[in-house]
Amino acid sequence: GSSMSAKVVLDPNAWPTVIIFLRVFHASFDDLNEIFLPTYHQFWPRKVLWPNSGLVLVWDQESHKDRETAARLHSHWDAVLEQKEKGNADSRTPRPSRGYAAGWVDLFEPNFPREVVCGTRKRGAKDRPSTHGYVRQTHSYYQADRLLRKHSSALGLRRFYHSEKQMFDHAFILLCDSDMSFVAPVHPLTLFDRKQGSGGHEAFFPRLLGVWGRHAEGGITSEANFIETPPVATFMDQQPWMVRAKDLRDVRQRIAQAVFSNIHRYFVLSTIYRNKSYPSNMTDLGLIRWKTAGAEAWRQSRLRFHLSASPVVPLPSFYQQYRVATEEGALPFDEMQISWSAVRSFASRARSRSEFMPFTWDIAMGMLWRCAHPLQEFSQHDRTTAHINVVFNNLFWMSSIMRTYSWYFRTRTHAEDREVMRLSSKHR
């Protein structure tokens, strides 16, 4: 009853800190206004139950339309969410603080360098082209912790912790799509398992749901992981996705090393270009060099295009991959560098062989999305994949971190439900 609801006032530190993170833009208005925000309002708990949780919407910094859309949403939803927080609570109920508590925080993220995120289409490819917006959204999810740290003062969560470091060591990020809806009341224990952790202390383990043995679309999920640790499941259809903020840094490092280890697989030409449109001087693209753990000398390899009718499955002799060092998932490379060769057609954007630069996370993303250098428009490497599959398939193989999550898998359903298929066909 109403008299009981006012008395449910819990210790603010009783539950983990959770930041709901959505990467949106002005065309997301209908999804947010008609699907996400109504169900968030209806099903996400009030601050009296979960004071250290809240919502962040991330927009394009350079877009005036995005700012107008954010203001338009606030003009309606601020009052609705504020009224929800007031409810029928008595004077003992904590009042929401300004900004983050009642509604949400808007963050405006700058665009990325074109070498990292682009909208170039593959020539001759049959799969769907990835748009600039989707790739930009994906890049934001990979770096959600960085953006939140940069704007930590706006989140209104610092008061729960002694320091910003402590806050982000304990915070979790709930990644959502704008067209996602909550379908039942949310309680912290619907998103976490509470069980004994290291040292015998009670801890919260985020629940991750996946379909075991089902590969994600395209080749990126495999090529953004090591051969010795292949993808094990798809997570795309199991929203929302919870990840510990501090774990994203380790996931990025592992993905960058896996991409570097698979780098030869990213330069694949279709046979349609043989004797046709690709210049002969494109055969030698650059150099990579690396040091493995404990090694003093650099090892080196050339980057060349590979002609194949099956671009996502190169010939075994075409590349060499280094084994992950231990069961705990120690990474194989101490240092990674890359240098583009001077290519006549693109001399203004190419680098000389002698000019090596670190193989950074941003360059790895450029490889994943085929934007790292101008010659990749000739490649048929498939760059359309779910970022969530890349993140959690890497997380699964990081044993020390993996054990701090609760993994729930179901097997793939091979036989389609005939009635569902009939209705789907009818309304298609």
C-alpha positions in Angstrom: 0.0 0.0 0.0 0.9 3.7 -0.2 1.9 3.8 3.5 4.4 1.0 3.1 6.1 2.4 -0.1 7.2 5.5 1.8 9.1 3.4 4.3 11.2 1.5 1.9 14.4 3.6 2.3 17.6 1.7 1.9 21.3 2.4 2.5 22.5 4.1 -0.7 25.4 1.7 -0.8 23.2 -1.3 -0.6 23.2 -1.8 -4.4 25.9 -1.4 -7.1 26.2 1.9 -8.9 24.7 1.5 -12.4 24.8 4.1 -15.2 22.4 3.4 -18.1 24.3 4.4 -21.3 22.5 5.1 -24.6 24.3 6.4 -27.7 21.6 8.4 -29.6 21.1 11.1 -32.2 18.2 13.3 -33.4 16.5 10.6 -35.4 16.2 8.5 -32.2 13.5 10.8 -30.9 10.6 8.5 -31.7 12.3 5.5 -30.2 13.2 7.4 -27.0 9.9 9.2 -26.7 7.6 6.3 -27.5 9.5 3.2 -26.4 12.5 3.6 -24.1 11.6 6.6 -21.9 8.0 5.4 -21.2 9.2 2.0 -20.1 12.1 3.5 -18.2 9.6 5.7 -16.4 7.3 2.8 -15.6 9.8 0.1 -14.7 13.1 1.6 -13.4 13.0 2.0 -9.6 12.8 5.4 -7.9 15.8 6.9 -6.2 14.4 6.0 -2.8 15.2 2.4 -3.7 18.3 2.8 -6.0 19.8 6.3 -5.5 23.1 5.5 -7.1 21.6 4.6 -10.5 20.6 6.8 -13.4 20.5 7.5 -17.1 22.9 9.1 -19.6 22.1 9.9 -23.2 25.1 10.6 -25.5 24.6 12.8 -28.5 26.7 14.1 -31.4 28.5 17.2 -30.2 28.5 19.0 -33.6 24.8 18.5 -34.3 22.4 21.3 -33.6 19.5 18.9 -34.3 20.8 16.7 -31.5 20.7 19.5 -29.0 17.2 20.6 -30.1 16.0 17.0 -29.8 17.5 16.7 -26.3 15.7 19.9 -25.2 12.5 18.7 -26.8 12.6 15.4 -24.8 13.4 17.3 -21.5 10.5 19.7 -22.1 8.1 16.8 -21.6 9.9 14.1 -19.6 11.5 16.2 -16.8 8.2 16.9 -15.2 7.0 13.3 -15.6 10.1 11.8 -14.0 10.2 14.5 -11.3 6.6 13.6 -10.4 7.5 9.9 -10.2 10.3 10.7 -7.8 8.0 12.7 -5.6 5.4 10.0 -5.6 3.6 9.8 -2.2 6.7 9.8 -0.1 6.7 11.5 3.3 9.3 13.9 4.6 11.7 11.0 5.5 12.2 10.2 1.9 15.5 11.7 0.5 14.8 14.4 -2.0 16.4 13.9 -5.5 19.5 16.0 -6.1 19.6 18.4 -9.0 20.1 17.0 -12.5 21.0 13.3 -12.6 18.6 12.0 -9.9 15.2 12.7 -11.4 15.8 12.7 -15.1 18.9 12.1 -17.1 22.2 13.6 -18.1 23.0 14.6 -21.7 26.6 14.3 -22.8 27.7 15.6 -26.2 30.5 13.6 -27.8 32.9 15.0 -30.5 33.3 13.2 -33.8 36.1 10.8 -34.3 38.9 11.1 -36.9 37.9 9.8 -40.3 40.7 7.2 -40.2 38.9 5.6 -37.2 35.2 6.0 -38.1 34.0 6.4 -41.7 31.1 5.5 -43.9 32.9 4.1 -46.9 31.1 1.3 -48.7 32.9 -1.8 -49.9 33.1 -2.2 -53.7 31.5 -5.3 -55.0 30.5 -6.6 -51.5 27.1 -8.2 -51.1 26.5 -7.6 -47.4 24.8 -4.5 -46.0 27.0 -1.3 -45.8 27.7 0.0 -42.3 26.8 3.6 -42.0 28.9 6.3 -40.3 26.3 6.6 -37.6 26.3 2.9 -36.6 30.1 2.7 -36.5 30.2 5.9 -34.5 27.7 4.5 -32.0 29.7 1.3 -31.7 32.9 3.2 -31.1 31.2 5.1 -28.3 30.1 1.9 -26.6 33.6 0.6 -26.6 34.8 3.8 -24.9 31.8 4.5 -22.6 34.0 4.5 -19.5 36.3 7.1 -20.9 33.4 9.5 -21.7 31.8 9.0 -18.3 35.2 9.6 -16.5 35.6 12.9 -18.5 32.2 14.1 -17.3 32.1 12.4 -13.9 31.1 15.7 -12.1 27.9 15.8 -14.1 26.8 12.3 -13.0 25.9 13.2 -9.4 27.4 10.0 -8.1 30.6 11.3 -6.5 28.9 11.8 -3.1 28.6 8.0 -2.7 32.4 7.4 -2.8 35.6 8.7 -1.2 37.2 9.4 -4.6 36.5 9.3 -8.3 38.7 6.3 -8.7 36.8 4.4 -6.1 33.5 5.3 -7.9 34.7 4.0 -11.3 36.3 0.9 -9.7 32.8 0.0 -8.4 30.5 1.4 -11.1 28.8 -0.6 -13.8 27.6 0.5 -17.2 24.3 -0.8 -18.6 24.5 -0.5 -22.4 21.2 -0.2 -24.2 19.8 0.6 -27.6 17.3 3.5 -28.0 14.6 1.1 -29.3 14.9 -1.2 -26.3 12.1 -1.3 -23.8 11.8 -2.6 -20.2 9.1 -5.1 -20.0 8.9 -5.7 -16.2 9.8 -3.9 -13.0 13.6 -3.7 -12.5 15.2 -4.5 -9.3 19.0 -4.7 -8.7 18.7 -8.4 -8.2 17.2 -8.8 -11.7 20.5 -7.6 -13.1 22.9 -9.0 -10.6 23.6 -12.2 -8.8 24.6 -11.6 -5.2 27.1 -14.3 -4.0 30.5 -14.7 -2.4 33.4 -13.1 -4.1 37.1 -13.2 -3.6 38.2 -12.9 0.0 34.9 -14.3 1.2 33.0 -11.0 0.9 29.6 -10.7 -0.7 29.7 -9.3 -4.1 27.5 -8.4 -7.1 28.0 -10.4 -10.3 26.4 -8.9 -13.4 24.2 -11.3 -15.3 25.2 -11.9 -19.0 22.8 -13.8 -21.3 23.9 -15.4 -24.5 23.2 -18.0 -27.2 26.0 -20.6 -26.9 27.7 -21.8 -30.1 26.1 -19.2 -32.4 28.5 -17.0 -34.3 27.9 -13.3 -34.8 27.3 -11.9 -38.2 30.4 -11.3 -40.4 34.0 -12.1 -39.7 34.9 -9.4 -37.2 33.9 -11.3 -34.1 36.6 -13.9 -35.0 39.2 -11.5 -36.3 38.8 -9.3 -33.1 39.7 -12.3 -31.0 42.7 -14.7 -30.9 42.6 -18.0 -32.8 43.2 -19.9 -29.6 40.2 -18.2 -28.0 37.4 -18.2 -30.7 34.0 -16.6 -30.2 31.7 -18.9 -28.1 28.3 -17.2 -28.3 26.2 -14.3 -29.5 24.9 -11.7 -27.1 23.2 -9.3 -29.4 19.6 -10.4 -28.7 19.9 -10.4 -25.0 19.6 -6.7 -24.0 20.5 -4.9 -21.9 24.2 -5.5 -21.4 26.0 -4.9 -18.2 29.8 -4.4 -18.0 32.0 -3.2 -15.2 33.4 0.2 -16.1 37.0 -0.6 -15.2 36.9 -3.8 -17.3 36.4 -1.9 -20.6 40.0 -0.8 -20.6 41.3 -4.4 -20.4 38.8 -5.4 -23.1 40.0 -2.7 -25.4 43.6 -3.7 -24.9 42.8 -7.4 -25.7 40.9 -6.5 -28.8 43.7 -4.2 -30.1 46.2 -7.1 -29.6 43.9 -9.6 -31.3 43.3 -7.2 -34.3 47.1 -6.8 -34.6 47.6 -10.5 -34.4 45.0 -11.0 -37.2 46.1 -7.9 -39.2 47.0 -9.8 -42.4 43.4 -11.0 -42.6 42.1 -7.4 -43.1 43.7 -7.0 -46.5 41.8 -9.2 -48.8 40.9 -8.4 -52.4 38.1 -10.1 -54.3 39.1 -11.9 -57.4 37.0 -9.4 -59.4 39.9 -7.0 -59.0 42.4 -9.3 -60.5 43.6 -7.7 -63.8 41.0 -5.0 -63.3 40.8 -1.9 -61.2 43.4 -2.2 -58.5 46.8 -0.6 -59.1 49.8 -2.8 -59.2 51.6 -0.6 -56.7 49.0 -1.5 -54.1 50.5 -4.9 -53.5 53.0 -3.7 -50.8 51.1 -1.7 -48.2 53.3 -1.4 -45.2 55.1 -3.0 -42.3 54.3 -4.1 -38.9 56.7 -4.9 -36.1 56.4 -6.1 -32.6 58.0 -7.3 -29.4 56.7 -10.3 -27.5 56.8 -10.6 -23.8 60.4 -10.6 -22.6 61.9 -10.2 -26.0 64.5 -7.5 -26.7 64.5 -7.6 -30.5 61.8 -6.5 -32.9 60.1 -8.9 -35.2 58.8 -7.6 -38.5 56.3 -8.5 -41.3 55.1 -6.9 -44.5 51.4 -6.1 -45.2 50.3 -7.1 -48.7 46.9 -7.5 -50.3 45.8 -11.1 -50.7 43.6 -12.2 -53.6 40.9 -14.6 -52.4 37.3 -15.5 -53.3 36.7 -16.2 -49.6 37.8 -12.9 -47.9 36.9 -13.8 -44.4 38.8 -17.1 -44.5 42.3 -16.5 -45.8 44.7 -19.3 -46.7 46.4 -20.7 -43.6 49.8 -19.8 -45.0 48.8 -16.2 -45.4 49.0 -15.2 -41.8 50.7 -16.2 -38.6 49.1 -15.8 -35.1 50.8 -15.9 -31.8 49.4 -18.1 -29.1 47.9 -16.5 -26.0 50.5 -17.0 -23.3 48.7 -18.5 -20.3 45.4 -19.7 -19.1 44.8 -16.4 -17.4 44.9 -14.8 -20.8 48.2 -12.8 -20.6 48.6 -10.8 -23.8 51.3 -11.8 -26.3 52.7 -8.4 -27.3 54.7 -6.0 -25.2 54.8 -3.4 -28.1 53.1 -3.1 -31.5 53.9 -0.7 -34.3 52.7 -0.1 -37.8 54.0 1.9 -40.8 52.3 2.4 -44.2 54.3 2.3 -47.3 54.4 5.2 -49.7 51.7 4.4 -52.3 51.8 6.5 -55.4 48.0 7.1 -55.7 47.7 8.1 -52.1 51.1 9.6 -51.3 49.6 12.6 -49.4 48.1 10.3 -46.8 50.6 7.5 -46.7 53.6 7.2 -44.4 57.1 6.1 -45.3 58.4 2.7 -44.1 60.8 4.3 -41.7 58.0 6.1 -39.9 56.6 3.6 -37.4 53.9 4.6 -35.1 52.3 2.7 -32.1 49.5 0.4 -33.0 46.9 2.1 -30.8 43.3 1.2 -30.0 42.1 3.8 -32.5 44.1 2.2 -35.3 42.7 -1.2 -34.3 39.2 0.3 -34.6 40.2 1.7 -38.0 41.1 -1.8 -39.0 37.8 -3.2 -37.7 35.8 -0.7 -39.6 38.0 -0.6 -42.7 38.9 3.1 -42.2 42.5 2.8 -41.2 43.9 3.9 -44.5 42.5 4.9 -47.9 43.4 1.7 -49.7 41.0 -0.4 -47.7 38.1 0.7 -49.9 39.3 -2.1 -52.2 39.0 -4.7 -49.5 36.1 -7.0 -49.1 36.7 -7.5 -45.4 33.3 -7.6 -43.7 32.9 -4.9 -41.1 29.3 -5.3 -40.2 29.0 -6.9 -36.8 27.5 -6.4 -33.4 29.9 -4.6 -31.1 28.5 -6.4 -28.1 29.6 -9.8 -29.5 33.1 -8.5 -29.8 33.2 -7.1 -26.3 31.7 -10.1 -24.4 33.5 -12.8 -26.5 36.8 -11.2 -25.5 35.6 -10.8 -21.9 34.7 -14.4 -21.7 38.3 -15.5 -22.3 39.8 -13.1 -19.7 39.7 -15.6 -17.0 40.3 -13.4 -13.9 37.6 -10.9 -15.0 35.3 -13.5 -16.5 34.9 -15.1 -13.1 33.4 -11.9 -11.7 30.4 -12.2 -14.0 27.4 -14.6 -14.0 27.1 -16.2 -17.5 23.8 -17.7 -18.6 23.7 -19.4 -22.0 21.0 -21.1 -23.9 21.6 -23.3 -26.9 20.6 -22.3 -30.3 17.1 -23.3 -31.4 17.6 -25.0 -34.8 14.0 -25.8 -35.6 11.9 -22.7 -36.3 8.5 -22.4 -34.8 6.1 -22.8 -37.7 3.4 -20.6 -36.3 5.8 -17.8 -35.6 7.3 -18.1 -39.1 3.7 -18.1 -40.6 2.8 -14.9 -38.7 6.2 -13.3 -39.6 5.7 -14.1 -43.3 2.1 -12.7 -43.2 3.1 -9.4 -41.7 6.5 -9.0 -43.5 
